[in-house]
Amino acid sequence: MTIKAKLILLVVLAGAATVGTSLFGIYAELKGHELAEKNHELRIMPIDHVGTSVQLLNQMTTQSLLALQHDPEGRTAAMHAHGIDQHMDIIRNNLTALEEVNAKIAAIEHRQAESNEAQQALFATQEELVNVAFRPLIEKLEEGNYVGAQALLILTLTEVLPRFEEAASTYEGILRDNMEEELARTSERVEQDVLISIGITLINVLIIIAIAAWIIHGVTRGLKAADRFATNFAEGNLNEPVTLDSRDEIAEIITHMNTARESLRETLKRIGEASEQLASAAEETSAVSEQTDRGVARQMQEIEQVAAAMNQMTATVEDVARNASDASSSAQAANDSAKHGQTILGNAVNAVGILSDEIRQSSETIDSLKAESEEIGKVLDVIGAIADQTNLLALNAAIEAARAGEHGRGFAVVAEEVRALASRTQGSTEEIHGMIDRLQSRSTAAVAAMQRAHNQVDHSTQAMSETEAALGEIANGVNGINDLNFQIASAAEEQSAVAEEVNRNVQTISQISEESAQGATQTKTASAELARLAEELQARLAGFKL
């Protein structure tokens, strides 16, 4: 439960206790008023009614005595300026009032028999007093019988009225005793209500104190947990979380503080890692600054060399401008020579073309000779085949002649001759065939040589054509060179102006390099300071337990 809910509960209970106590007090007060009114109605009013009835009867007695003074025969009649009717009217009115009072007394309820008996005795003596004394007295006075009225009044005063007064006193005493008893009971009830109110108040106070103690205990636990967190935080201990087994606002604050502690812990870890990287980067920056310083020094030296080179380049540009003019004249002469060489190459190309045609024709003739020798070789092959066949036939004929004996000897001689002729023919054919083969080989070599010569001539023709074209291009190039020489001369002048501008820029760069050298020195100093701050940050972070 949250502290807000607890406080609301405490306030509600305190308010409820206050309201309940107040309501009970109001109830007790109303009950007391009710009892007082009831006691007044049931106990005091009857006493008043009894007193009223006694007063009315006493007044009736007094009026009766005053009425007797109106006796004409008496000495007191002249003392009254009014008539007897005035006294008689008062007596009659009192009788009517007495009946009303008796009705009120009769309406009173009594819990005790003694009270009822005393009431009945009061009514009996009162009725006797009215009916036996006052009504007959009124009649006698109206009749003018003052003596009888006086005797009746004496009887009333001596006998009937004392009995009524005794009954009234007895009844009034009983009523007063009942009133005192009722007042005692009312006082006791009021005391009980006061004690109950005090008890309820004490119970409410104890409940409120218990709830307040519960709330204070919860708040104290939360504050102690917050104190532990603050102590750990002050000591730099971020590694130990603080827990609180509660669901109030302080527990939420502790939870948020733990979340913040964890976030701070992670942040400090990252800061530590970053400080290490920062220290490393500072060292690297310092090293880079030193390298930059050395590089700037070398750059300044090189810039000085560039400045000297620019001065030399300015002089060189002027020489280039002069040489460009000389080159223009030389280019014109080269152009004329290129045109003359182009003409000579044109004539050579024509002559080589004619030579190429003649070589092609010779190659075609040798190809025809090769073809004819191949045909001769075919004929020799046929002749060789015929010689082989003739030799075979001559051999067969010699065999047959040998079989014929003496008759075939002449035929054998002829066959031998034919065989010898065939052998010589075959040998001659082979020799001719060898010669033709050699002729074909040489023809083939000649054709190949002629082909190579033709190809070489073609290549030479192509080369001379290309040379002619190249000479044309050279001529064009020379013309271009001549134009370029003019442009070079113009550009050399512009380059001279640019070189001067570059020289000024080099001087500016030299100044910037000096500033860069100063900046590198400052960077080196700042890097050293940054490394020192990183070490100091690491030293401070070492005070935290992460």
C-alpha positions in Angstrom: 0.0 0.0 0.0 1.3 3.4 -0.9 2.0 6.1 1.7 -0.7 8.2 0.2 -3.2 5.4 0.7 -1.9 4.9 4.2 -2.3 8.5 5.1 -5.7 8.6 3.5 -6.7 5.6 5.5 -5.3 7.2 8.7 -7.2 10.5 7.9 -10.4 8.6 7.1 -10.2 6.5 10.2 -9.4 9.6 12.3 -12.3 11.4 10.7 -14.6 8.4 11.1 -13.5 8.1 14.7 -14.2 11.8 15.3 -17.5 11.7 13.4 -18.5 8.5 15.2 -17.5 9.9 18.6 -19.3 13.1 17.8 -22.4 11.2 16.6 -22.4 9.1 19.7 -22.0 12.2 21.8 -24.9 13.8 20.0 -26.9 10.6 20.4 -26.1 10.5 24.1 -27.0 14.2 24.4 -30.2 13.7 22.5 -31.0 10.6 24.6 -30.2 12.6 27.8 -32.5 15.4 26.6 -35.1 12.8 25.7 -34.8 11.2 29.1 -34.9 14.7 30.8 -38.0 15.6 28.9 -39.6 12.3 29.6 -38.6 12.6 33.3 -40.0 16.1 33.3 -43.1 15.0 31.6 -43.6 11.8 33.7 -42.2 13.0 37.0 -42.0 16.7 37.3 -45.2 17.6 35.5 -47.3 15.4 37.7 -45.8 17.1 40.8 -46.6 20.4 39.2 -50.2 19.2 38.4 -50.6 18.1 42.0 -49.3 21.4 43.2 -51.7 23.1 40.8 -54.6 21.2 42.1 -53.6 22.0 45.7 -53.2 25.6 44.7 -56.6 25.6 43.0 -58.3 24.1 46.0 -56.6 26.5 48.4 -57.7 29.4 46.2 -61.2 28.0 46.2 -61.0 27.9 50.0 -59.8 31.5 50.1 -62.5 32.6 47.7 -65.1 30.8 49.8 -63.9 32.7 52.9 -64.1 36.0 50.9 -67.5 35.1 49.7 -68.7 34.5 53.3 -67.6 38.1 54.0 -70.5 39.3 51.7 -73.0 38.2 54.4 -75.3 41.2 54.7 -75.6 40.7 58.3 -71.9 40.7 58.8 -69.7 43.7 59.4 -67.4 42.9 56.5 -69.9 43.1 53.7 -69.5 46.8 53.4 -65.8 46.4 52.9 -66.3 44.8 49.5 -67.1 47.0 46.6 -67.9 44.1 44.3 -70.5 41.4 44.5 -70.3 37.8 45.7 -70.5 36.7 42.0 -66.9 37.5 41.5 -65.8 35.0 44.1 -68.3 32.5 42.8 -67.0 32.8 39.3 -63.5 32.2 40.5 -64.6 29.1 42.4 -66.4 27.8 39.3 -63.4 28.4 37.0 -61.1 26.7 39.5 -63.4 23.7 39.5 -63.2 23.6 35.7 -59.4 24.0 35.9 -59.3 21.3 38.5 -61.0 18.9 36.3 -58.5 19.6 33.5 -55.6 19.1 35.9 -57.1 15.9 37.2 -57.4 14.7 33.6 -53.7 15.3 33.1 -52.9 13.6 36.4 -55.0 10.6 35.4 -53.1 10.4 32.1 -49.9 9.7 33.9 -48.8 6.1 33.8 -47.2 4.6 36.9 -45.0 1.5 37.0 -45.5 1.0 40.7 -48.8 0.0 42.5 -48.0 2.4 45.3 -48.1 5.3 42.9 -51.4 4.2 41.5 -52.8 3.9 45.0 -51.6 7.3 46.0 -53.1 8.7 42.8 -56.4 7.1 43.5 -56.4 8.3 47.1 -55.7 11.8 45.8 -58.6 11.7 43.4 -60.9 10.2 46.1 -60.1 13.0 48.6 -60.3 15.6 45.9 -63.6 14.4 44.7 -64.9 14.4 48.3 -63.6 17.9 48.7 -65.3 19.1 45.6 -68.6 17.2 45.9 -69.0 17.3 49.7 -67.6 20.7 50.4 -67.2 23.2 47.5 -70.2 22.4 45.3 -72.7 22.4 48.3 -70.9 25.5 49.5 -71.5 27.2 46.2 -75.2 26.2 46.3 -75.6 27.6 49.9 -73.9 30.8 48.9 -76.1 31.2 45.9 -79.1 30.5 48.2 -77.8 33.1 50.6 -77.4 30.6 53.4 -74.2 32.1 54.8 -74.5 30.3 58.1 -74.8 26.9 56.4 -72.0 27.8 54.0 -69.8 28.9 56.9 -70.5 25.6 58.7 -69.7 23.6 55.6 -66.5 25.6 55.1 -65.5 24.9 58.7 -66.1 21.2 58.0 -64.0 21.4 54.9 -61.1 23.2 56.6 -61.1 20.9 59.6 -61.8 17.5 58.1 -61.9 17.2 54.3 -59.1 19.6 53.3 -56.5 18.0 55.7 -57.3 14.6 54.2 -56.8 16.0 50.7 -53.6 17.8 51.7 -52.3 14.5 53.2 -53.1 12.5 50.1 -51.6 15.2 47.9 -48.5 15.3 50.1 -48.2 11.5 50.0 -48.7 11.4 46.2 -46.3 14.2 45.7 -43.7 12.5 47.9 -44.1 9.3 45.9 -43.7 11.3 42.6 -40.6 13.0 44.0 -39.1 9.7 45.0 -39.8 8.3 41.6 -38.3 11.4 40.0 -35.1 11.0 42.1 -34.9 7.3 41.1 -35.4 8.2 37.5 -32.8 11.0 37.7 -30.4 8.5 39.3 -31.0 6.1 36.4 -30.6 8.9 33.9 -27.4 10.0 35.5 -26.2 6.4 35.5 -27.1 6.0 31.8 -25.4 9.3 31.0 -22.3 8.0 32.9 -22.5 4.8 30.9 -22.8 6.8 27.6 -19.8 8.9 28.7 -17.8 5.8 29.5 -18.8 4.2 26.2 -17.8 7.4 24.4 -14.5 7.4 26.2 -14.0 3.7 25.3 -14.8 4.3 21.7 -12.5 7.3 21.7 -9.7 5.3 23.3 -10.2 2.4 20.8 -10.2 4.9 17.9 -7.0 6.5 19.3 -5.4 3.1 19.7 -6.4 2.2 16.1 -5.1 5.5 14.8 -1.9 5.1 16.9 -1.4 1.6 15.5 -2.0 2.8 11.9 0.3 5.7 12.5 3.0 3.4 13.9 2.6 1.1 10.9 2.9 4.1 8.6 5.9 5.4 10.5 7.5 2.0 10.5 7.1 1.7 6.7 8.4 5.2 6.2 11.3 4.6 8.6 12.2 1.4 6.7 12.1 3.3 3.4 14.2 6.1 4.8 16.7 3.7 6.2 16.9 2.0 2.7 17.3 5.5 1.2 20.0 6.2 3.8 21.8 3.0 2.9 21.6 3.9 -0.8 22.9 7.5 -0.1 25.7 6.1 2.1 26.7 3.6 -0.6 26.5 6.4 -3.2 28.6 8.7 -1.0 31.2 6.0 -0.6 31.2 5.4 -4.4 29.8 1.9 -4.0 27.6 1.4 -7.0 27.8 -2.3 -7.1 25.5 -3.1 -4.2 21.7 -2.5 -4.9 19.3 -1.5 -2.1 16.1 -3.5 -1.9 12.9 -2.6 -0.1 10.0 -5.1 0.3 7.2 -2.6 0.0 4.9 -1.1 -2.6 4.8 2.5 -1.4 6.2 5.7 -2.9 9.6 5.3 -1.1 9.9 1.8 -2.6 9.2 3.3 -6.0 11.8 5.9 -5.3 14.3 3.2 -4.2 13.5 1.3 -7.4 14.1 4.4 -9.5 17.3 5.1 -7.6 18.5 1.5 -8.2 17.7 2.0 -11.9 19.6 5.3 -11.9 22.5 3.6 -10.0 22.7 0.9 -12.6 22.5 3.5 -15.4 25.2 5.5 -13.7 27.2 2.4 -13.1 27.1 1.5 -16.8 27.8 5.1 -17.7 30.8 5.2 -15.5 32.0 1.9 -16.9 31.7 3.4 -20.4 33.4 6.6 -19.2 36.2 4.4 -17.8 36.5 2.6 -21.1 36.3 5.9 -23.0 38.9 7.4 -20.7 41.3 4.5 -21.5 40.6 5.0 -25.2 41.0 8.7 -24.6 44.3 8.2 -23.0 45.4 5.9 -25.8 44.0 8.4 -28.4 45.9 11.2 -26.6 49.1 9.3 -26.8 48.5 8.5 -30.4 47.5 12.2 -31.0 50.7 13.2 -29.3 52.7 10.9 -31.5 50.8 12.1 -34.6 51.5 15.7 -33.5 55.2 14.9 -33.3 55.0 13.3 -36.7 53.0 16.3 -38.0 55.6 18.6 -36.5 58.4 16.7 -38.3 56.2 16.5 -41.4 55.6 20.2 -41.3 59.3 20.8 -40.9 60.0 18.6 -43.9 57.2 20.3 -45.7 58.7 23.7 -45.0 62.0 22.5 -46.4 60.3 21.1 -49.4 58.3 24.3 -49.9 61.6 26.2 -49.9 62.8 23.7 -52.5 59.6 24.2 -54.4 60.1 27.9 -54.3 63.6 27.5 -55.7 62.3 25.1 -58.3 59.6 27.6 -59.2 62.3 30.2 -59.8 64.2 27.7 -61.9 60.9 26.8 -63.7 60.3 30.5 -64.5 63.7 30.7 -66.1 63.1 27.3 -67.9 59.7 28.6 -69.1 61.5 31.5 -70.7 64.0 29.1 -72.3 61.0 27.0 -73.5 59.5 30.1 -75.1 62.7 30.8 -77.0 63.2 27.1 -77.9 59.6 27.0 -79.1 60.3 29.6 -81.7 63.4 27.7 -82.9 61.4 24.5 -83.0 58.9 26.1 -85.2 61.5 26.9 -87.8 62.9 23.3 -87.6 59.4 21.9 -87.8 58.9 23.8 -91.1 62.0 22.3 -92.6 61.0 18.8 -91.4 57.6 19.4 -93.0 59.3 20.0 -96.4 61.5 16.9 -96.0 58.5 14.8 -95.1 56.6 15.9 -98.2 59.7 15.1 -100.4 60.0 11.6 -98.8 56.3 11.1 -99.3 56.8 11.6 -103.1 59.7 9.2 -103.3 57.8 6.6 -101.3 54.9 7.0 -103.8 57.2 6.1 -106.7 58.7 3.1 -104.8 55.2 1.8 -104.0 54.4 1.8 -107.7 57.6 -0.1 -108.6 57.1 -2.6 -105.8 53.5 -3.1 -107.1 54.9 -4.0 -110.6 57.4 -6.4 -109.0 54.6 -8.0 -107.0 52.6 -8.6 -110.2 55.7 -10.2 -111.9 56.4 -12.4 -108.8 52.7 -13.5 -108.8 52.9 -14.4 -112.5 56.2 -16.4 -111.9 54.5 -18.2 -109.0 51.6 -19.1 -111.2 54.0 -20.5 -113.9 55.9 -22.6 -111.4 52.5 -23.9 -110.1 51.7 -24.9 -113.7 55.1 -26.7 -114.0 54.4 -28.5 -110.8 51.1 -29.6 -112.0 52.6 -30.9 -115.3 55.3 -32.8 -113.4 52.6 -34.4 -111.3 50.9 -35.5 -114.5 54.3 -36.9 -115.8 54.6 -38.8 -112.5 51.2 -40.3 -113.0 52.3 -41.5 -116.5 55.5 -42.9 -115.1 53.5 -44.7 -112.6 51.5 -46.3 -115.4 54.7 -47.2 -117.3 56.2 -48.7 -114.1 53.1 -50.8 -113.7 53.3 -51.9 -117.3 57.0 -52.8 -116.9 56.2 -54.8 -113.7 53.5 -56.6 -115.6 55.8 -57.2 -118.6 58.5 -58.5 -116.3 56.0 -60.9 -114.7 54.8 -62.1 -118.1 58.5 -62.6 -119.3 59.1 -64.6 -116.2 56.1 -66.8 -116.9 57.2 -67.2 -120.5 60.7 -68.3 -119.4 59.2 -70.8 -117.1 57.0 -72.1 -119.9 60.0 -72.2 -122.3 62.0 -74.2 -119.8 59.2 -76.6 -119.6 59.2 -76.9 -123.4 62.8 -77.9 -123.4 64.6 -77.6 -126.7 61.5 -76.3 -128.4 61.1 -73.4 -126.1 64.7 -72.3 -125.9 64.4 -69.5 -128.5 61.2 -68.3 -126.8 63.1 -68.3 -123.5 65.8 -66.1 -125.1 63.2 -63.7 -126.3 61.5 -63.8 -122.9 64.8 -63.1 -121.2 65.3 -60.1 -123.5 61.8 -58.8 -122.8 62.4 -59.3 -119.1 65.7 -57.4 -119.3 64.0 -54.6 -121.3 61.2 -54.4 -118.7 63.8 -54.3 -116.0 65.6 -51.4 -117.6 62.3 -49.7 -118.3 61.4 -50.0 -114.7 64.8 -48.7 -113.6 64.6 -45.7 -116.0 61.0 -45.0 -114.8 62.2 -45.0 -111.2 65.0 -42.6 -112.1 62.7 -40.3 -114.0 60.2 -40.6 -111.2 63.0 -39.5 -108.8 63.9 -36.6 -111.0 60.3 -35.6 -111.2 60.0 -35.8 -107.4 63.0 -33.6 -107.0 61.6 -31.2 -109.6 58.3 -31.1 -107.7 60.1 -30.5 -104.5 62.1 -27.7 -106.0 59.0 -26.4 -107.7 57.2 -26.5 -104.3 60.1 -24.7 -102.7 60.2 -22.1 -105.5 56.4 -21.6 -105.2 56.9 -21.1 -101.5 59.8 -18.8 -102.0 57.8 -16.9 -104.6 54.9 -16.8 -102.2 57.1 -15.5 -99.5 58.6 -12.9 -101.9 55.0 -12.0 -102.9 54.0 -11.7 -99.3 57.1 -9.7 -98.5 56.4 -7.4 -101.4 52.9 -7.0 -100.2 54.2 -6.3 -96.7 56.7 -3.9 -98.2 54.0 -2.2 -100.2 51.8 -2.0 -97.1 54.8 -0.7 -95.1 55.6 1.9 -97.7 51.9 2.8 -97.9 51.9 3.1 -94.2 55.2 5.0 -94.3 53.7 7.3 -96.9 50.7 7.8 -94.7 53.0 8.2 -91.7 55.0 10.8 -93.7 51.7 12.5 -94.4 50.8 12.3 -90.8 54.3 13.6 -89.9 53.7 16.5 -92.2 50.4 17.1 -90.6 52.1 16.6 -87.2 54.8 19.0 -88.1 52.2 21.5 -89.0 50.5 20.7 -85.7 53.9 21.0 -83.9 54.3 24.3 -85.5 51.0 25.4 -84.2 51.8 23.8 -80.8 55.1 25.7 -80.8 53.2 28.9 -81.1 50.8 27.8 -78.4 53.7 26.6 -76.3 55.3 30.0 -76.6 52.0 31.6 -75.6 51.5 29.1 -72.8 55.1 29.6 -71.7 54.3 33.2 -71.2 51.1 32.4 -69.3 53.0 29.7 -67.3 55.6 32.3 -66.4 52.8 34.4 -64.9 51.3 31.4 -63.3 54.7 30.4 -61.9 55.0 33.8 -60.3 51.4 33.3 -58.8 52.4 29.8 -57.6 55.6 31.3 -56.1 53.4 33.7 -54.1 51.1 30.8 -53.2 54.1 28.9 -52.1 55.1 31.7 -49.8 51.5 31.7 -48.4 51.7 27.9 -47.9 55.0 28.5 -46.2 53.3 30.9 -43.7 50.4 28.4 -43.3 53.0 25.6 -42.7 54.6 27.7 -39.9 51.1 28.2 -38.4 50.5 24.4 -38.8 53.8 23.8 -37.0 52.6 26.1 -34.2 49.2 24.3 -34.2 50.9 20.9 -34.1 52.9 22.1 -31.1 49.7 23.3 -29.4 48.0 20.0 -30.3 50.9 18.1 -28.8 50.6 20.2 -25.6 46.8 19.7 -25.6 47.2 15.9 -26.2 49.5 15.8 -23.2 47.0 17.7 -21.1 44.2 15.4 -22.4 46.2 12.4 -21.4 46.7 13.9 -18.0 43.0 14.6 -17.6 42.2 11.0 -18.8 44.6 9.6 -16.1 42.9 11.9 -13.5 39.5 10.7 -14.7 40.6 7.1 -14.4 41.9 7.8 -10.9 38.5 9.3 -9.9 36.6 6.4 -11.5 38.8 4.1 -9.4 37.0 5.5 -6.4 33.8 3.9 -7.5 33.0 0.2 -7.0 31.5 -0.9 -10.3 
